[in-house]
Amino acid sequence: MATNKESAEKIVEAIGGKDNIAAATHCVTRLRFALKDEGKVNKEKLENIDIVKGSFSTNGQFQVVIGQGLVDKVYKEMTEATGVGESSKEETKNAAAENLNPLQRGIKTLADIFIPILPAIVTAGLLMGINNIMTAPDIFFDDKSFVEVYTNWADLAGIINLIANTAFVFLPGLIGWSAVNRFGGSPLLGIVLGLMLVHPDLLNAWGYGSAEEVPKWNLFGLEIEKVGYQGQVLPVLFASYVLAKIEVFLRKRIPDAFQLLTVAPIALLITGFLSFIAIGPITFTIGSWITNGVVGIFEAVPALGGLIYGGLYAPLVITGMHHTFLAVDLQLIGSIGGTFLWPMVALSNIAQGSAAFAMMLLSKGNEKLKGLALTSSVSAWLGVTEPAMFGVNLRFKYPFFAAIIGSAIAGIFITINGVKAPSIGVGGLPAFFSIFAENWGAFFIGMGIALVVPFVLTLAFSKFKKAEQKD
């Protein structure tokens, strides 16, 4: 067994040597490289290294899957033994961005904004799931919820619900913080901007459609509706961009001695007026069009929607485009109270795990693959698919296609049955916590499809491939 130092040296050699590395960093499970020429990577040599569980390229970065805990040690050895200097994640992202086309840069921007707030959203989803279990009827008792029978638990459920809802009620604040930071402004001003858009003095966006009279400001004859943007994504995204650019513009032109008293007030004041006069109303309308369009497609032909999204989600992960749908999920939750897209994401995770588990049974004589397939399948069933997808399924191809087919069939089933989630939670088997309780029956059947179909198809494809090789 090679030492971590030896493995690190082999990894650098397999990706084209240290001269091919523009920048390098790591995350929880992967080494992340911005390479000058990805054509110099010897993938076969790379994936034959004992500690390497897979590799892939996305968003201009070449990533090597190592595993939690070990990746820190390997990265340290790599920087010390090979002379590859430590780079921050931002430096690596910036170096990788030079290799992206405009569409990829747009996707990367959305990913950079939404990934930092994802832990808060997932946590909220899990807590909302606990609240759903306690407050939904017919789970423990016929026609009654748990808190209706045991009323002394009702206030506990209320507190859990308040904690869970906070991330969604103040979602523009979270997005504002992350977006302004991404666009080069002060994150604190982004928080203020986001909270300003959901200020309690404004008419709540969820009550806008049923309001008998919408309150208005009168600015010298110009009437502006006093409407908040609770649960909306686009208004705060565009407003954050404007705020950051105004702030950067002012900081370059106002002397340092006056910046504290002038930059933030002017930037917030201008952005605030623009948000309520133009940005908010226009983007709210666009967001409504997007929501109505997506909902309309799935209502008109639910089976087709389930087939396309359920089947294509895993390929979208390879390209990185899946991050764009997080914004759509949040928009659906804010507009119609639930998303029918995220449940299919959870089933896609399960399907990848099932295909990898089948490969574990097929990998007789290859102990490395057997161990990787087992651990990565469990990881996928718990919502983390990268080791299974990139380390096993894509390597052999047919397990990946088996997982796509299983995910598509499961997606069709749950879409036809109207399965929705009131929040985004942990993918994989624990996902049912974040599904509306009345949809559990259909979702559990969908989970069964995602577990069984990819497993059976992987075994079948394997036999077909062996028979083909004999011929």
TAUR-V787122 format. One record per residue. PHI is phi in degrees with one decimal (NA if undefined). BURIAL is b if it has 16 or more other C-alpha atoms within 10 Angstrom, else e. D_LAST is the distance of its C-alpha to the last C-alpha in Angstrom with 2 decimals. Layout:
phi->(PHI | PHI)
burial->(BURIAL | BURIAL)
d_last->(D_LAST | D_LAST)
This chain:
phi->(NA | -68.3 | -74.8 | -60.3 | -64.9 | -64.1 | -63.2 | -62.2 | -63.8 | -66.0 | -63.2 | -61.2 | -63.5 | -70.2 | -95.1 | 106.3 | 85.9 | -65.4 | -71.0 | -91.3 | -99.1 | -81.8 | -161.2 | -147.7 | -153.4 | -152.1 | -117.4 | -66.9 | -123.8 | -131.1 | -81.6 | -120.6 | -119.8 | -100.0 | -97.0 | -73.1 | -146.3 | -69.9 | -66.9 | -83.9 | -73.9 | -99.8 | -64.1 | -63.3 | -65.6 | -63.3 | -81.2 | -87.3 | -72.0 | -52.9 | -83.1 | -82.9 | -102.4 | 152.6 | -154.1 | -164.0 | -120.3 | -155.2 | 52.9 | 80.3 | -111.4 | -98.2 | -116.9 | -115.9 | -79.9 | -113.2 | 126.0 | -64.0 | 88.8 | -68.4 | -61.6 | -60.7 | -67.6 | -65.2 | -63.3 | -63.9 | -63.2 | -64.0 | -68.9 | -79.9 | -86.6 | -108.9 | 82.9 | -75.1 | -68.6 | -66.9 | -121.9 | -73.7 | -60.2 | -67.4 | -64.2 | -65.6 | -61.9 | -66.1 | -67.1 | -68.4 | -62.5 | -65.1 | -93.0 | -97.6 | -86.0 | -56.8 | -63.5 | -63.9 | -67.2 | -63.9 | -63.7 | -62.2 | -61.0 | -61.4 | -62.4 | -62.3 | -80.7 | -87.8 | -61.3 | -61.5 | -94.6 | -60.7 | -56.3 | -66.7 | -67.9 | -65.4 | -60.0 | -60.7 | -62.8 | -64.5 | -66.3 | -65.3 | -63.8 | -62.6 | -62.7 | -61.3 | -63.4 | -78.3 | -110.2 | -81.9 | -74.7 | 70.7 | -88.3 | -104.2 | -137.5 | -65.8 | 60.2 | -136.6 | -91.0 | -60.7 | -75.6 | -73.6 | -84.0 | -109.6 | -63.6 | -69.9 | -92.7 | -62.9 | -68.3 | -63.1 | -62.7 | -64.2 | -66.8 | -60.1 | -64.7 | -62.6 | -62.4 | -66.8 | -74.0 | -56.4 | -63.2 | -86.4 | -62.8 | -107.2 | -53.8 | -58.2 | -66.2 | -65.9 | -65.3 | -59.6 | -58.9 | -71.7 | -70.3 | -63.3 | -61.8 | -66.4 | -87.5 | 97.7 | -99.6 | -87.6 | -55.8 | -61.7 | -66.7 | -63.8 | -62.5 | -59.7 | -60.7 | -62.0 | -68.5 | -60.5 | -74.3 | -123.9 | -58.8 | -62.6 | -73.4 | -90.1 | -66.5 | -60.1 | -59.6 | -71.2 | -104.8 | -62.7 | -67.2 | -101.2 | -70.0 | -70.9 | -143.5 | -92.3 | -65.2 | -138.8 | -94.1 | -117.6 | -103.3 | 54.4 | 98.5 | -92.0 | -92.4 | -124.1 | -69.9 | -89.2 | -116.6 | -84.9 | -127.9 | -60.2 | 73.6 | -95.9 | -105.8 | -62.6 | -55.9 | -73.9 | -62.7 | -69.1 | -64.0 | -63.5 | -61.9 | -63.1 | -59.8 | -63.1 | -68.4 | -65.8 | -61.7 | -61.3 | -59.0 | -69.3 | -64.4 | -76.4 | -115.5 | -100.6 | -56.2 | -53.7 | -63.4 | -108.7 | -64.8 | -60.1 | -89.8 | -122.3 | -61.9 | -63.7 | -59.2 | -66.8 | -61.5 | -68.4 | -64.1 | -63.7 | -65.0 | -62.2 | -61.1 | -64.1 | -63.8 | -81.1 | -82.7 | -129.7 | -57.6 | -59.7 | -58.7 | -68.4 | -70.5 | -62.3 | -65.6 | -63.2 | -60.5 | -65.2 | -61.4 | -61.1 | -61.0 | -63.9 | -66.1 | -65.0 | -61.8 | -60.6 | -62.4 | -72.4 | -76.4 | -72.2 | -135.7 | -59.4 | -63.0 | -66.2 | -60.5 | -64.3 | -62.9 | -68.9 | -72.7 | -63.1 | -82.5 | -91.5 | -61.5 | -61.5 | -60.7 | -63.4 | -62.1 | -61.3 | -82.4 | 88.3 | -72.9 | -63.6 | -65.2 | -66.9 | -79.0 | -62.7 | -63.4 | -66.7 | -56.4 | -65.3 | -64.9 | -64.4 | -61.4 | -70.8 | -94.1 | -118.8 | 85.2 | -177.0 | -119.4 | -97.2 | -85.0 | -60.8 | -55.0 | -71.7 | -63.4 | -60.5 | -70.3 | -63.6 | -59.0 | -62.6 | -62.4 | -62.8 | -64.8 | -67.3 | -64.1 | -65.1 | -64.8 | -62.5 | -65.9 | -61.9 | -70.8 | -85.6 | -89.9 | -69.9 | 88.4 | -115.1 | -66.3 | -64.8 | -64.4 | -61.9 | -65.6 | -64.4 | -63.7 | -67.4 | -66.6 | -73.1 | -67.8 | -62.9 | -60.5 | -66.2 | -64.5 | -99.1 | 107.2 | -111.5 | -98.0 | -56.9 | -59.8 | -68.9 | -68.4 | -88.6 | -86.5 | -125.7 | -65.2 | -69.9 | -62.9 | -101.5 | 68.8 | -63.6 | -64.2 | -65.3 | -66.9 | -62.7 | -66.0 | -62.5 | -63.2 | -62.8 | -65.7 | -65.1 | -63.6 | -63.8 | -62.3 | -59.8 | -63.3 | -72.3 | -69.7 | -58.8 | -90.7 | 67.3 | -69.9 | -135.4 | -122.1 | -77.1 | -159.9 | -100.2 | -127.1 | -82.9 | -74.0 | 78.7 | -61.4 | -72.1 | -63.1 | -61.5 | -60.4 | -101.3 | -104.2 | -54.7 | -57.1 | -68.5 | -100.2 | -59.0 | -56.4 | -65.8 | -68.1 | -63.6 | -65.1 | -60.0 | -62.1 | -61.2 | -61.7 | -67.4 | -80.0 | -84.8 | -60.7 | -62.1 | -62.4 | -66.3 | -65.2 | -62.0 | -62.9 | -67.4 | -61.5 | -62.7 | -65.2 | -64.2 | -67.4 | -65.0 | -64.1 | -66.9 | -67.0 | -67.3 | -67.6)
burial->(e | e | e | b | b | e | b | b | b | b | b | b | b | b | b | b | b | b | e | b | b | b | b | b | b | b | e | e | b | b | b | b | b | b | b | b | e | b | e | e | b | e | e | e | e | b | b | e | b | e | b | b | b | b | b | b | b | b | b | b | b | b | b | b | b | b | b | e | e | e | b | b | e | b | b | b | b | b | b | e | e | e | e | b | b | b | b | e | b | e | b | b | b | e | b | b | b | e | b | b | e | e | e | b | b | e | b | b | b | b | b | b | b | b | e | e | b | e | e | b | b | b | b | b | b | b | b | b | b | b | b | b | b | b | b | b | b | e | b | e | e | e | e | e | b | b | b | b | e | e | e | e | e | b | e | e | b | e | e | b | b | b | e | b | b | e | b | b | b | b | b | b | b | b | b | b | b | b | b | b | b | b | b | e | b | b | b | b | b | b | b | b | b | b | b | b | b | b | b | e | e | b | b | b | b | b | e | e | e | e | e | e | e | e | e | e | e | e | e | e | e | e | e | b | e | b | b | b | b | b | b | b | b | b | b | b | b | b | b | b | b | b | b | b | b | b | b | b | e | b | b | e | e | e | e | e | e | e | e | e | e | e | b | b | e | e | b | b | e | e | b | b | e | b | b | b | b | e | b | b | b | e | b | b | e | e | b | b | e | e | b | e | e | e | b | e | e | b | e | e | e | b | b | b | b | b | b | b | b | b | b | b | b | b | e | e | e | b | e | b | b | b | b | b | b | b | b | b | b | b | b | b | b | b | b | e | e | b | b | b | b | b | b | b | b | b | b | b | b | b | b | b | b | b | b | b | b | b | b | b | e | b | e | e | e | e | e | e | b | b | e | b | b | b | b | b | b | b | b | b | b | b | b | b | b | b | b | b | b | b | b | b | b | b | e | e | e | b | b | b | b | b | b | b | b | b | b | b | b | b | b | b | b | b | b | b | e | e | b | b | b | b | b | b | b | b | b | b | b | e | b | b | b | b | b | b | b | e | b | b | e | b | b | e | e | b | b | b | b | b | b | b | b | b | b | b | b | b | b | e | e | b | e | e | e | e | e | e | e | e | e)
d_last->(37.85 | 39.09 | 42.39 | 42.80 | 44.36 | 41.47 | 38.95 | 41.12 | 41.24 | 37.45 | 37.10 | 39.63 | 37.92 | 34.48 | 36.04 | 37.61 | 40.70 | 44.03 | 44.96 | 42.19 | 43.71 | 46.33 | 47.02 | 45.62 | 46.37 | 44.75 | 44.77 | 44.31 | 40.67 | 39.69 | 40.77 | 41.48 | 41.60 | 42.89 | 41.10 | 42.33 | 38.86 | 35.79 | 33.67 | 34.73 | 33.03 | 30.25 | 28.45 | 26.01 | 29.05 | 31.06 | 28.76 | 28.35 | 32.10 | 32.84 | 35.18 | 33.19 | 31.57 | 30.35 | 31.70 | 32.18 | 34.55 | 36.95 | 40.43 | 40.52 | 40.00 | 37.17 | 37.02 | 35.72 | 35.43 | 37.22 | 38.80 | 42.30 | 44.93 | 42.88 | 42.63 | 46.43 | 46.46 | 43.63 | 45.36 | 48.64 | 47.18 | 45.48 | 48.79 | 50.74 | 48.45 | 47.11 | 50.11 | 48.33 | 51.29 | 51.25 | 51.04 | 52.04 | 49.56 | 51.64 | 51.47 | 47.68 | 47.43 | 49.82 | 47.89 | 44.59 | 46.32 | 46.84 | 43.11 | 43.17 | 43.67 | 46.40 | 44.13 | 42.70 | 46.27 | 47.39 | 44.66 | 45.52 | 49.19 | 48.56 | 46.47 | 49.28 | 51.76 | 50.05 | 48.21 | 51.55 | 52.91 | 49.77 | 50.96 | 54.13 | 52.27 | 49.78 | 52.70 | 54.59 | 51.62 | 51.41 | 55.17 | 55.14 | 52.53 | 54.93 | 57.72 | 55.63 | 55.03 | 58.76 | 59.99 | 57.49 | 58.49 | 56.49 | 54.65 | 56.99 | 59.53 | 59.64 | 60.97 | 62.19 | 60.98 | 61.38 | 64.31 | 66.05 | 66.20 | 66.90 | 69.09 | 69.92 | 66.38 | 66.85 | 68.39 | 65.62 | 63.08 | 65.31 | 65.34 | 61.56 | 61.22 | 63.67 | 61.82 | 58.47 | 59.84 | 61.50 | 58.43 | 57.97 | 61.69 | 62.08 | 58.63 | 60.26 | 61.95 | 58.65 | 57.05 | 60.24 | 60.23 | 56.63 | 56.78 | 60.10 | 58.90 | 55.73 | 57.87 | 60.22 | 63.16 | 64.80 | 62.77 | 66.05 | 67.04 | 63.66 | 64.44 | 67.88 | 66.41 | 63.87 | 66.52 | 68.90 | 66.52 | 66.69 | 70.38 | 72.07 | 74.68 | 72.03 | 70.95 | 67.77 | 64.80 | 63.65 | 67.01 | 67.21 | 66.05 | 68.54 | 71.49 | 74.60 | 75.84 | 74.08 | 76.44 | 76.95 | 78.46 | 80.90 | 80.89 | 83.73 | 82.62 | 78.86 | 77.46 | 74.47 | 72.79 | 72.89 | 69.33 | 67.10 | 63.36 | 62.18 | 58.40 | 57.94 | 55.70 | 56.38 | 60.21 | 60.19 | 57.30 | 59.19 | 62.55 | 61.21 | 60.10 | 63.56 | 65.34 | 63.45 | 64.07 | 67.77 | 68.17 | 66.60 | 68.80 | 71.93 | 71.26 | 71.06 | 74.42 | 76.59 | 78.27 | 77.07 | 80.44 | 80.10 | 76.40 | 76.79 | 79.35 | 77.80 | 74.01 | 72.84 | 75.56 | 75.08 | 71.26 | 71.24 | 74.03 | 72.41 | 68.95 | 70.55 | 72.39 | 69.31 | 67.19 | 69.54 | 70.55 | 67.24 | 64.18 | 64.25 | 64.89 | 62.41 | 59.50 | 60.31 | 59.93 | 56.64 | 55.39 | 56.41 | 54.53 | 51.35 | 51.79 | 52.59 | 49.64 | 47.08 | 48.74 | 48.97 | 45.25 | 44.34 | 47.09 | 46.16 | 42.40 | 41.75 | 38.19 | 37.28 | 39.10 | 37.32 | 33.88 | 34.59 | 36.40 | 34.44 | 31.13 | 32.39 | 34.50 | 31.86 | 30.97 | 34.75 | 35.10 | 32.92 | 35.30 | 38.40 | 39.48 | 39.59 | 43.00 | 44.52 | 43.95 | 46.14 | 49.06 | 48.03 | 47.84 | 51.31 | 52.64 | 51.43 | 52.97 | 56.22 | 56.36 | 55.12 | 55.23 | 51.52 | 48.05 | 45.09 | 42.77 | 43.00 | 41.81 | 38.43 | 38.37 | 38.85 | 35.97 | 33.68 | 34.63 | 33.76 | 30.35 | 29.44 | 30.68 | 28.65 | 25.34 | 26.37 | 27.40 | 23.98 | 22.61 | 25.29 | 23.87 | 20.31 | 21.66 | 22.08 | 23.22 | 24.09 | 27.73 | 28.59 | 25.99 | 26.90 | 30.58 | 30.16 | 28.11 | 30.76 | 33.78 | 32.49 | 31.60 | 35.15 | 36.53 | 34.80 | 36.12 | 39.51 | 39.20 | 37.99 | 34.43 | 34.13 | 32.66 | 30.02 | 29.23 | 29.35 | 28.60 | 25.56 | 24.34 | 24.41 | 22.89 | 19.58 | 20.17 | 18.57 | 21.50 | 23.87 | 22.62 | 22.76 | 26.33 | 27.27 | 26.27 | 28.20 | 31.11 | 31.29 | 31.45 | 34.05 | 35.92 | 36.16 | 37.55 | 40.21 | 41.25 | 41.83 | 43.91 | 45.93 | 45.22 | 47.30 | 48.37 | 51.96 | 50.87 | 48.05 | 47.26 | 44.67 | 41.12 | 38.68 | 39.92 | 43.61 | 43.56 | 45.16 | 48.46 | 48.60 | 47.82 | 50.68 | 51.27 | 51.28 | 47.66 | 46.40 | 45.05 | 42.76 | 41.80 | 40.88 | 38.58 | 37.03 | 36.64 | 34.90 | 32.40 | 31.84 | 31.35 | 29.04 | 26.82 | 25.42 | 24.94 | 23.00 | 20.91 | 20.03 | 18.82 | 16.85 | 15.31 | 14.44 | 12.53 | 10.72 | 9.95 | 8.81 | 6.44 | 5.20 | 5.42 | 3.79 | 0.00)
